[in-house]
Amino acid sequence: MPITADCHLHSSFSGDSETPMEEMILQGIDLGLSRMCFTEHNDFDYPAAADEPADLFELNADACLYDLLTLREKYADRIEIRFGLELGLQPHLTRQNAAFVKAHDYDFVIASSHVCHGKDPYYPSFYENRTQEEAYREYFESILENLRAYSNFDVYGHLDYVVRYGPKKDAGYAYEVYHDIFDAILTRLIDMEKGIELNTAGLARGMREPNPCAGVLKRYRELGGEIVTVGSDAHSPSQIAFGFDRASDILKDCGFRYYTTFEKRSPSFHKL
């Protein structure tokens, strides 16, 4: 397996996982990973369902860090464990997110869009009374809004997250259909010296391509982008490092020679 670092992982410290961190680590060791970065969710002002707690995706970072440091020491001779964060962006949360990130010394911060103008595209209501293309375009345009408002992160996660949940998923979807807004997003990220991630969760869900699709990855590289991390977005042990062999091939086909990891917010590049 040419990619031995999974840089997008969740445990029971995230509102949508029940797996203890140690179980995730043991599976990573069994798979031969050299490092794992736990990027637990923090999404302020998440539109939780009526039967969910309002703070479903608000992270207890102190408790998470305590466990992580304990397990980092316990398994230090077998694997590197890094302290990350997946930060949900919305423009009105800029100050709140900035304070949250500043409060701890993270190794790695993923910026993600889980909420678009008050709605999570995970739910069917996001797509009601309009075409799938209209819904997807609104989501992509909201990413650009976030990039104009916030900058303290390292990579933008699963840029086409919305495609996992649309009525037709990736049918009819391609970089070319949304090239104008994607080019604006990618140019902005490169100007900000930020990276993107190749997220294999779409592959685990049976989709044809990862998030984002190969067309977006290739265009990022054509525009001069070099920073690309790889993450499974695993919420359970069975998902860890899913599709990493294919991810390596996709990155090479898109023109990348290296993938990236972060420690203390500083990038390192590893040959594919």
DRENZA-781310 format. One line per field, with one value per residue: x negated, y negated, z of N, C-alpha, C, O in turn; residue in three letters. Coordinates in steps of 0.001 Angstrom, whole numbers. Atoms other than C-alpha are relative to their C-alpha. Layout:
BEGIN
n_c1 c(X;...) .
n_c2 c(Y;...) .
n_c3 c(Z;...) .
ca_c1 c(X;...) .
ca_c2 c(Y;...) .
ca_c3 c(Z;...) .
c_c1 c(X;...) .
c_c2 c(Y;...) .
c_c3 c(Z;...) .
o_c1 c(X;...) .
o_c2 c(Y;...) .
o_c3 c(Z;...) .
tilum c(ALA;...) .
END
This chain:
BEGIN
n_c1 c(-849;904;-437;-22;-490;-1422;-32;-1373;-553;-911;-260;-1183;-1;-842;-1404;-543;770;-58;1183;1090;1213;980;-376;427;1463;398;-248;1024;1240;-171;40;1348;150;1111;-539;-1426;-348;-1408;-547;-1365;-894;-569;-897;-889;-1261;-453;-1463;-302;-1395;-725;350;1444;431;374;1461;391;1310;923;1052;695;1382;879;-131;569;1456;488;29;929;1377;209;147;1225;1126;-153;313;1034;960;-693;-670;-83;-1367;-1;-1178;-575;-1333;-803;-722;-1090;-14;-1113;588;-313;709;1426;679;-149;913;1379;318;55;1263;1113;26;812;1068;-336;942;-612;-1379;-780;-1216;-1017;-1336;-1069;-1233;-78;-1105;-875;-465;996;-373;-242;-1437;-713;-633;905;-155;-1412;-534;996;772;1216;1074;-182;400;1454;644;-105;978;1351;135;140;1406;711;-378;792;1406;134;-225;796;1238;878;-116;1099;-575;-1459;-394;-1026;-565;-1313;-766;-1415;-271;-291;-1360;-994;-979;621;1404;952;-514;-33;925;1392;653;-288;-1325;113;1400;183;81;1144;1231;67;356;1368;907;9;770;1421;445;78;996;-703;-121;-1269;193;-670;-784;-449;-1289;-906;283;-555;-1446;-316;47;1015;1210;105;-380;-743;220;1316;59;346;1385;883;-11;782;1413;277;63;1194;-169;892;-280;-1165;21;-870;-705;-1120;-1206;-539;-675;76;1257;-65;134;1320;868;-754;285;1228;754;-615;275;1349;-60;-723;878;1026;-641;-326;1236;686;1096;75;-1136;422;-465;281;347;99;-511;1040;-144;1083;-400;392;-79;-1024) .
n_c2 c(1193;1144;1052;-648;959;342;1342;446;-1096;373;-978;334;1425;641;-283;-1029;-1238;-641;-847;527;351;-1088;-999;525;-86;-1403;-391;647;-776;-1263;286;412;1444;594;1083;272;1305;78;1313;-71;1062;1122;810;881;391;-1054;-133;-1346;-442;170;-1072;44;1123;1203;51;-1309;37;890;-870;208;-149;-347;-1434;-683;104;-829;-1389;-149;13;-1262;-1066;288;-540;-1457;-668;808;-837;-730;893;1401;482;1460;682;845;575;320;1202;356;1437;826;1339;724;-633;270;294;-1156;-1034;445;-175;-1431;-529;600;-497;-1209;-140;-1100;-341;49;484;-112;804;-732;565;-953;781;995;941;-481;-1365;-1021;-742;-1409;-219;217;1323;939;-133;114;1081;532;-1053;-391;939;1234;-268;-159;1293;799;-528;395;1444;268;-220;1233;943;-340;336;1451;396;-715;-490;-766;-1440;-505;-472;-36;-1400;-520;1191;-287;-759;18;-1011;-1273;-92;495;-1001;-872;-139;542;-95;1320;901;14;1298;895;614;1079;417;1405;170;-772;740;1097;-601;-524;1145;635;-846;95;1331;-22;-1020;-1099;-1213;-715;-1401;-1084;-683;-1249;-447;-226;-1340;-954;20;-563;971;-270;774;545;1413;312;-875;123;1221;1111;-216;300;1451;604;-174;824;1397;170;-535;-1123;-566;-882;-1041;-1140;-440;-911;514;-1181;138;-1333;-634;-627;1014;622;-181;-614;470;795;-374;719;1423;247;-13;1191;1160;-66;314;1428;759;146;-919;-113;357;889;-130;1192;-94;1352;864;116;-1112;-847;-605;-1404;-478;-1005) .
n_c3 c(0;95;-919;-1319;-986;127;-585;-273;-797;-1081;-1053;-785;-333;1008;-258;884;-144;-1315;-128;-823;735;-52;1005;1298;54;144;1390;817;-171;721;1433;364;117;-737;-816;50;-549;-374;351;-507;465;-751;824;-749;640;904;-48;-479;56;-1260;-933;-212;-858;746;98;523;650;-701;-518;-1268;459;-1120;-252;1164;-40;-1105;456;1111;-504;-710;986;763;-775;-124;1270;655;715;1063;942;-398;-168;67;-536;1028;-178;1178;-407;904;267;447;-95;-1240;-1113;168;-1262;-874;495;-210;-1418;-287;531;-742;-1376;-107;989;909;1062;1330;-21;1226;109;753;128;-285;-62;1081;-229;-1047;228;293;1225;-329;-100;1270;85;683;1456;362;843;929;638;-695;370;-763;-1384;-29;250;-1223;-944;402;-186;-1432;-344;318;-1054;-1182;244;-121;-1385;-990;606;-892;228;830;1263;43;76;926;647;574;-1003;375;1028;-670;-534;936;461;997;-394;971;1373;626;-681;441;-166;1127;-158;-989;105;-356;-1446;-492;278;-968;-1291;24;96;-1315;-907;356;-406;-1463;-327;-652;782;26;-327;708;-1023;635;-527;1129;519;-960;172;1297;1082;1017;-247;-1354;-154;1206;1147;632;793;-893;-425;1130;248;-1080;338;1186;-417;-816;-1341;-318;-1320;2;-1016;304;-1193;216;-662;-684;-1282;-598;416;1321;1052;-43;1184;1089;1353;89;1193;1117;-193;502;1465;438;-157;1043;1275;-7;95;-1286;-302;-1451;-842;-1070;-1374;-802;-1411;-542;1078;1019;942;477;1266;69;1375;304) .
ca_c1 c(0;-1816;265;-312;1189;4934;5511;9275;10603;13428;14047;16672;15590;17506;21281;21754;19392;19589;16149;13574;10386;8292;10270;9558;5851;5579;7170;4782;1846;3230;3509;-132;459;-2480;-344;3256;4724;7988;10020;13079;16072;16789;19776;21177;24771;25520;29220;29807;32987;35652;34545;30845;28988;28367;24632;24408;21297;19592;16309;15015;11477;9922;11301;10352;6796;6397;7328;5305;2130;2568;2981;188;-2202;-810;-1335;-4322;-6500;-3883;-2233;-2194;1034;1779;4303;6525;9868;12613;14059;17457;17455;20288;19524;21263;19114;15780;14894;16222;14275;11114;11253;11889;8870;6636;7475;5434;2256;3676;1456;3940;7178;9624;12195;15442;18863;21508;24072;25103;27229;28659;29253;27187;27184;27266;31034;33497;35047;31963;32938;36675;38368;35290;32990;30014;27714;29228;28712;25141;24298;25631;23451;20297;20953;21265;17712;16451;18394;16615;13224;13849;14662;12217;8623;7220;7177;4809;6949;10568;12250;14392;15081;18033;19536;22974;22635;22784;26388;28087;31165;29063;25742;22973;25150;24662;22042;18580;16056;16907;20542;19414;16024;16608;17269;14692;12008;12876;12668;9392;7752;8751;7332;4040;3785;4366;1659;4190;4619;7461;8038;8802;11544;12308;15647;17495;15769;16793;20376;20168;19651;17534;15026;13704;14539;13706;13864;10754;11666;11433;8200;6641;7714;6254;2932;3126;3651;516;1930;-412;988;3281;3958;5660;8320;10877;13306;13737;16201;15645;12630;13852;13614;10037;7743;10548;9550;6084;4473;6947;6425;2724;3461;5941;3454;746;3162;4007;353;-617;-3918;-3420;-724;-829;-637;-676;-2354;-2043;-277;-3367;-3188;-5413;-5403;-5574;-6283;-3434) .
ca_c2 c(0;-3147;-5483;-4610;-7655;-8015;-11711;-11809;-9640;-9785;-8016;-8224;-11811;-12678;-12840;-10326;-7574;-5097;-3512;-3987;-5597;-2646;-262;-2511;-2597;1175;1624;-902;1041;4287;2631;1544;-2192;-4317;-7192;-8082;-11524;-11801;-14694;-14747;-16829;-20306;-21958;-24907;-25845;-22496;-22086;-18991;-16984;-17170;-13865;-14855;-16971;-20546;-20117;-16826;-17920;-20072;-18508;-18162;-18822;-18547;-15043;-14004;-15243;-13494;-10121;-10713;-11576;-8505;-6254;-7995;-7057;-3525;-2723;-4977;-2070;-850;-3885;-7705;-9239;-12855;-15340;-16817;-18540;-18622;-22106;-22815;-26215;-28708;-32393;-33648;-31336;-32892;-34274;-31239;-28837;-30921;-30854;-27097;-26332;-28687;-26958;-23813;-22898;-20764;-18907;-19258;-21138;-20124;-22726;-21163;-22222;-20088;-22868;-25006;-28045;-26383;-22912;-19729;-18207;-14815;-15281;-15051;-18415;-20154;-18991;-19637;-21769;-22223;-20305;-18395;-20732;-23770;-22161;-21147;-24596;-26280;-23987;-24712;-28441;-28266;-26882;-30012;-32094;-30223;-30772;-34510;-34483;-32047;-30932;-29089;-25564;-23340;-21581;-21732;-18384;-16399;-19378;-17630;-16152;-17058;-14477;-11610;-12433;-13958;-12230;-10841;-10913;-11240;-10530;-13493;-14980;-15955;-18717;-20128;-20825;-23120;-24173;-27885;-27630;-24861;-26940;-29861;-27600;-25958;-29233;-30729;-27759;-27918;-31670;-30985;-28263;-25665;-22090;-19721;-16127;-12975;-11418;-7765;-7617;-7954;-4816;-3019;-4022;-2459;-5627;-5656;-8217;-9647;-13089;-15219;-13505;-13000;-15924;-18333;-16785;-17027;-20646;-21566;-20131;-21894;-25209;-24622;-22968;-20525;-19876;-16844;-14671;-11276;-10231;-7484;-9567;-6343;-6274;-2560;-220;1475;-1813;-2730;-3188;-2028;-2274;-3665;-1647;-3132;-6582;-6321;-5452;-8320;-10841;-9648;-9843;-13415;-14433;-14183;-12642;-13057;-13015;-15207;-14776;-17443;-17673;-20805;-22379;-21906;-19808;-16894;-15282;-11533;-9866;-7889) .
ca_c3 c(0;-1198;1002;4665;6388;6935;7579;8090;10912;13455;16750;19469;20103;16916;17111;14307;15526;18384;17952;20726;19496;20603;18371;15397;16238;16577;13165;11659;13087;11672;8247;8332;8542;9624;10964;11722;12266;14180;12806;15044;14003;15294;13626;15537;14763;13166;12225;14350;13913;16604;18123;18199;20781;19673;20311;18396;16480;19105;20156;23698;22525;25992;26568;23050;23463;26817;25340;22198;24110;26309;23273;21373;24173;24512;20810;20098;18984;16489;14875;14904;16224;15357;16697;14034;13615;11009;11310;9804;8138;7812;7189;10351;12505;11582;15028;16893;14675;14915;18719;18759;16567;18537;21825;21045;19180;16392;13982;11147;10447;7739;6737;5574;4375;6054;6228;3263;4106;7171;5693;5614;2084;3801;4133;1188;2055;636;-2865;-2785;-5481;-7672;-9940;-8669;-10600;-8872;-5464;-6239;-7552;-4417;-2327;-4354;-4277;-486;-319;-2023;516;3310;1712;1627;5331;6961;6456;9514;8114;6131;3511;2387;2879;420;-1867;-3517;-335;-1687;-4469;-1964;-1103;-4138;-5626;-8472;-6616;-9241;-12292;-14611;-12321;-13559;-13018;-16459;-15492;-12661;-14009;-13431;-9709;-9178;-10871;-8596;-5526;-6555;-7526;-4207;-2284;-4175;-3588;127;31;1146;9;-709;286;-1620;509;-205;1633;-1677;-2911;270;-500;-3956;-5959;-9083;-7799;-4545;-3193;-4991;-8351;-10456;-12689;-9757;-8502;-11951;-12367;-8962;-10085;-13492;-11716;-9647;-6534;-4818;-1325;-1268;1768;1690;4172;4484;6577;8560;11427;12127;11855;8664;6743;7641;4600;2308;-1356;-691;-3495;-5931;-4422;-5213;-8843;-9148;-7798;-10174;-13114;-12090;-12159;-8484;-7464;-3722;-1077;2024;5780;8481;11877;13987;10991;8819;5603;4673;1246;632;-2680;-4208) .
c_c1 c(-881;369;193;440;1466;225;1412;728;868;131;1229;-12;759;1445;601;-825;146;-1254;-1047;-1259;-992;326;-434;-1520;-464;241;-1012;-1332;83;-99;-1389;-172;-1184;469;1497;234;1500;490;1476;801;148;784;897;1252;446;1519;433;1489;620;-391;-1497;-355;-490;-1510;-582;-1419;-926;-971;-475;-1482;-947;43;-607;-1523;-580;-107;-1040;-1444;-332;-262;-1222;-1208;53;-468;-1131;-986;626;624;-43;1467;-34;1375;534;1405;662;969;1063;105;1394;-469;262;-718;-1485;-715;52;-936;-1453;-419;-143;-1322;-1184;-182;-874;-1045;282;-1160;557;1444;601;1176;995;1301;1009;1354;-64;1239;1053;505;-1180;446;160;1496;714;605;-868;276;1438;270;-1064;-766;-1225;-1134;122;-449;-1513;-694;88;-1037;-1412;-217;-150;-1432;-798;332;-825;-1458;-244;58;-1012;-1232;-849;300;-1127;475;1519;415;1099;784;1369;805;1460;364;302;1498;1082;935;-592;-1487;-927;439;154;-936;-1403;-568;462;1342;-76;-1375;-214;-153;-1155;-1311;-167;-413;-1471;-1026;-122;-834;-1497;-562;-167;-1063;611;102;1422;-271;651;638;631;1357;1021;-196;587;1515;426;20;-1163;-1342;-36;577;-1264;-351;-1353;-122;-391;-1443;-987;-79;-783;-1488;-377;-163;-1186;110;-851;366;1271;-198;969;643;1175;1310;685;625;50;-1249;29;-229;-1402;-809;741;-405;-1299;-865;555;-265;-1382;-10;689;-901;-1091;582;320;-1246;-745;-1113;-91;1388;-554;529;-386;-360;-269;288;-1022;63;-1297;508;-615;220;1063;-626) .
c_c2 c(-1239;-1152;637;-956;-294;-1285;-537;1147;-539;1146;-453;-1432;-832;451;1096;1288;523;817;-633;-234;1146;1097;-444;149;1439;506;-636;721;1301;-199;-432;-1494;-490;-1134;-134;-1371;-29;-1438;-21;-1223;-1125;-872;-817;-288;1020;161;1412;310;-72;1044;71;-1140;-1172;-90;1299;3;-1040;853;-424;239;387;1495;814;6;865;1459;204;36;1285;1140;-217;589;1520;719;-681;827;725;-914;-1426;-421;-1518;-575;-985;-456;-132;-1095;-351;-1510;-497;-1438;-717;564;-329;-219;1200;1129;-381;204;1478;594;-506;617;1238;38;1225;264;-361;-458;119;-964;767;-778;1120;-686;-1088;-852;589;1417;926;767;1501;321;-332;-1385;-1021;-38;-237;-1223;-676;1164;338;-964;-1304;183;130;-1347;-897;454;-456;-1499;-356;250;-1261;-1089;263;-400;-1502;-465;575;621;893;1494;411;518;-114;1436;262;-1118;248;957;145;1143;1365;194;-523;1094;998;205;-609;178;-1407;-1011;157;-1384;-984;-719;-1231;-659;-1439;-186;814;-737;-1168;526;407;-1122;-707;816;-89;-1352;-90;971;1124;1183;503;1440;887;856;1239;481;225;1376;1064;88;508;-981;286;-647;-458;-1411;-818;963;-289;-1269;-1210;127;-369;-1499;-744;103;-862;-1472;-284;511;1233;714;835;1087;1105;474;883;-553;1122;-384;1341;692;560;-984;-588;373;650;-629;-754;390;-724;-1499;-363;-64;-1258;-1224;-16;-379;-1487;-873;-207;1038;297;-165;-673;474;-1273;393;-1402;-1038;-227;1206;759;738;1396;523;1076;1261) .
c_c3 c(0;926;1375;1104;-292;783;215;689;1132;988;772;514;-1046;193;-834;15;1419;297;906;-831;-33;-1012;-1393;-158;-223;-1417;-940;71;-795;-1515;-476;-205;825;891;-229;614;273;-179;418;-439;1021;-972;921;-830;-1043;134;382;-135;1388;1038;278;944;-841;-209;-546;-547;621;810;1391;-274;1128;280;-1129;66;1121;-434;-1092;482;756;-981;-886;713;43;-1257;-757;-807;-1181;-1054;540;53;67;316;-1033;353;-1355;407;-1032;-165;-379;203;1327;1214;26;1326;947;-422;246;1449;349;-472;816;1380;189;-1116;-869;-953;-1377;140;-1397;104;-862;-52;187;6;-1053;231;930;-154;-276;-1244;213;-50;-1307;-147;-720;-1501;-469;-884;-862;-603;834;-311;772;1446;111;-169;1238;1026;-362;176;1479;478;-269;1023;1265;-161;66;1452;980;-645;899;-90;-928;-1355;88;-277;-1009;-710;-625;886;-408;-948;623;240;-934;-487;-986;272;-1073;-1444;-572;625;-570;254;-1068;164;904;-64;446;1504;584;-255;959;1373;25;-87;1339;995;-271;408;1520;504;832;-946;-72;430;-1051;1088;-623;491;-1109;-605;929;-104;-1380;-1144;-936;328;1451;46;247;-1129;-646;-829;822;468;-1108;-258;1075;-308;-1204;368;910;1413;241;1291;-67;1056;-411;1299;-341;538;779;1333;739;-544;-1415;-1145;-95;-1242;-1170;-1335;-173;-1195;-1218;104;-533;-1522;-529;97;-1065;-1356;-111;15;1296;126;1492;618;1252;1346;742;1426;499;-1079;-1121;-938;-235;-1226;-118;-1415;-151;-598) .
o_c1 c(-1542;-505;1057;259;1808;113;1604;1230;605;29;1973;971;1050;1702;1676;-763;262;-1306;-1463;-1554;-1643;-586;-897;-2009;-1355;-551;-1468;-2018;-864;-547;-1626;-1132;-1500;-167;2017;-375;2312;-26;2378;254;261;205;1916;1222;910;2038;893;2335;-85;-359;-1967;341;-1077;-1975;-1703;-2167;-1757;-562;-720;-1993;-1922;-1000;-1264;-2156;-1635;-1142;-1776;-2232;-1452;-1167;-1840;-2072;-978;-1057;-1255;-1535;-51;782;-75;2224;-748;2408;-59;1916;33;1910;751;290;2138;-1109;-607;-623;-2241;-1743;-929;-1558;-2263;-1539;-1003;-1940;-2137;-1267;-1229;-878;-230;-1916;-195;2172;114;1911;640;1581;1267;2395;-1022;2366;2255;1236;-2158;1532;577;1885;337;788;-355;-8;1721;-314;-960;-663;-1664;-1917;-892;-1081;-2121;-1674;-873;-1670;-2146;-1302;-804;-1884;-1638;-541;-1301;-2089;-1356;-355;-1227;-1180;-1842;926;-1860;-137;2093;-47;1912;1954;2183;1462;2062;1497;943;1971;2264;606;-249;-2221;-837;-346;860;-966;-1868;175;724;1491;703;-1868;-1267;-1068;-1796;-2188;-1283;-1231;-2195;-2072;-1212;-1638;-2297;-1675;-1023;-1299;-1;-1;2353;-1427;1624;-56;1394;1782;1875;772;1136;2111;1606;479;-2089;-2395;978;1116;-1975;-1257;-1970;-1204;-1148;-2177;-1999;-1152;-1483;-2238;-1452;-958;-1416;-831;-957;-44;2366;-1150;1817;-47;1829;2385;1909;79;557;-1752;-994;-517;-1699;-871;108;-436;-1457;-1552;-200;-482;-1561;-642;252;-946;-1387;-45;383;-1141;-1749;-969;-747;2273;-1757;1644;-1226;222;-1078;-344;-863;137;-2388;1693;-1794;1280;1186;87) .
o_c2 c(-1514;-1924;1497;-660;-764;-1308;-1744;2066;-1606;2317;-1319;-1872;-2005;1595;1601;2070;-247;1518;-1763;520;1373;1680;368;547;1685;1282;6;870;1675;694;-541;-1923;72;-1427;188;-1725;98;-2374;53;-2307;-874;-1556;-323;-273;664;179;2177;-576;-175;770;1045;-2155;-979;-658;1672;954;-1630;1637;-1603;1344;1101;2125;1829;1037;1475;2096;1191;861;1788;1951;748;1203;2181;1797;-512;342;1492;-509;-1632;-175;-2099;67;-2037;-190;-560;-864;-613;-2241;169;-1726;-1445;0;299;412;1497;1771;464;644;1845;1376;233;536;1562;-589;2314;-640;-684;23;-478;-942;1289;-1612;1905;-35;-1860;-386;513;1903;535;1347;2212;1453;-1288;-1858;-2002;-1041;-146;-2288;-1867;2301;-443;-1310;-1860;-700;-427;-1633;-1589;-368;-924;-1926;-1343;-382;-1650;-1879;-673;-871;-1933;-1576;-4;1086;1436;2078;-437;227;-137;2058;-615;-1356;-672;1877;1198;1624;2202;1326;-465;2275;2180;722;-1801;-86;-2248;-2170;1274;-2362;-2149;-1850;-2171;-1177;-1763;-873;365;-752;-1472;-92;79;-1063;-1101;250;-179;-1426;-822;1064;1630;1039;-135;1848;505;1482;1135;1576;1105;2045;2065;1103;452;-644;1022;-133;-428;-1912;-543;1787;-1323;-1851;-2061;-860;-1024;-2035;-1709;-854;-1463;-2185;-1430;361;2096;1858;295;1866;913;713;704;-85;1144;-1179;1425;300;527;-571;-1314;1539;1247;-1852;-1486;-470;-1232;-2164;-1411;-948;-1836;-2036;-1066;-1117;-2028;-2099;-920;2181;1252;-788;-619;987;-2048;1313;-2131;-2093;-1134;2340;190;1057;1603;323;1972;2213) .
o_c3 c(1002;1320;1544;2285;-1377;2008;358;41;1686;623;311;1111;-815;568;-507;-934;2373;1307;651;-1758;-1053;-1598;-2194;-1215;-1035;-1952;-1887;-940;-1486;-2234;-1679;-846;1874;1904;-1297;1623;-644;432;-417;-645;2221;-1816;1403;-2061;-2126;1251;-466;-16;2392;2238;868;968;-1906;-1197;-199;-321;-70;1667;1648;-89;895;456;-897;-159;947;-237;-1086;19;676;-787;-1334;86;-78;-1169;-1970;-1796;-1865;-2205;1753;-886;884;124;-1270;1441;-2323;1166;-2194;808;-1099;1215;1807;2304;767;1571;1628;423;628;1711;1150;249;1064;1956;1323;-2162;-611;-1311;-2296;1008;-2358;1091;-1918;809;-725;-84;-1107;65;677;708;-912;-1249;-701;-337;-1985;-1269;-1257;-2156;-1664;-685;-1158;-142;1677;573;1195;2026;1025;518;1573;1690;508;571;1816;1433;543;1386;1907;785;369;1784;2045;-1784;414;794;-1436;-2382;1177;-1234;-1302;-411;-697;399;-200;-948;-13;345;-594;-376;-964;-570;-1367;-2354;-15;212;-799;339;-771;-297;750;938;994;1959;1534;609;1381;2055;965;561;1754;1736;661;929;2015;1708;1773;-2164;419;540;-1700;1888;-1583;121;-996;-967;468;256;-1726;-2236;-593;-48;2148;-941;1214;-1008;-391;-914;354;499;-862;-534;767;-113;-1206;-243;1295;2193;-630;1486;-229;986;-1283;2290;-1369;164;902;2098;1858;-1597;-2100;-2268;-1044;-1632;-2040;-1473;-1150;-1746;-2046;-909;-1152;-2102;-1524;-828;-1634;-2116;-1215;17;1316;-308;1907;31;1506;1439;283;2001;-75;-1143;-1938;-466;-220;-1321;167;-2010;684;-915) .
tilum c(MET;PRO;ILE;THR;ALA;ASP;CYS;HIS;LEU;HIS;SER;SER;PHE;SER;GLY;ASP;SER;GLU;THR;PRO;MET;GLU;GLU;MET;ILE;LEU;GLN;GLY;ILE;ASP;LEU;GLY;LEU;SER;ARG;MET;CYS;PHE;THR;GLU;HIS;ASN;ASP;PHE;ASP;TYR;PRO;ALA;ALA;ALA;ASP;GLU;PRO;ALA;ASP;LEU;PHE;GLU;LEU;ASN;ALA;ASP;ALA;CYS;LEU;TYR;ASP;LEU;LEU;THR;LEU;ARG;GLU;LYS;TYR;ALA;ASP;ARG;ILE;GLU;ILE;ARG;PHE;GLY;LEU;GLU;LEU;GLY;LEU;GLN;PRO;HIS;LEU;THR;ARG;GLN;ASN;ALA;ALA;PHE;VAL;LYS;ALA;HIS;ASP;TYR;ASP;PHE;VAL;ILE;ALA;SER;SER;HIS;VAL;CYS;HIS;GLY;LYS;ASP;PRO;TYR;TYR;PRO;SER;PHE;TYR;GLU;ASN;ARG;THR;GLN;GLU;GLU;ALA;TYR;ARG;GLU;TYR;PHE;GLU;SER;ILE;LEU;GLU;ASN;LEU;ARG;ALA;TYR;SER;ASN;PHE;ASP;VAL;TYR;GLY;HIS;LEU;ASP;TYR;VAL;VAL;ARG;TYR;GLY;PRO;LYS;LYS;ASP;ALA;GLY;TYR;ALA;TYR;GLU;VAL;TYR;HIS;ASP;ILE;PHE;ASP;ALA;ILE;LEU;THR;ARG;LEU;ILE;ASP;MET;GLU;LYS;GLY;ILE;GLU;LEU;ASN;THR;ALA;GLY;LEU;ALA;ARG;GLY;MET;ARG;GLU;PRO;ASN;PRO;CYS;ALA;GLY;VAL;LEU;LYS;ARG;TYR;ARG;GLU;LEU;GLY;GLY;GLU;ILE;VAL;THR;VAL;GLY;SER;ASP;ALA;HIS;SER;PRO;SER;GLN;ILE;ALA;PHE;GLY;PHE;ASP;ARG;ALA;SER;ASP;ILE;LEU;LYS;ASP;CYS;GLY;PHE;ARG;TYR;TYR;THR;THR;PHE;GLU;LYS;ARG;SER;PRO;SER;PHE;HIS;LYS;LEU) .
END
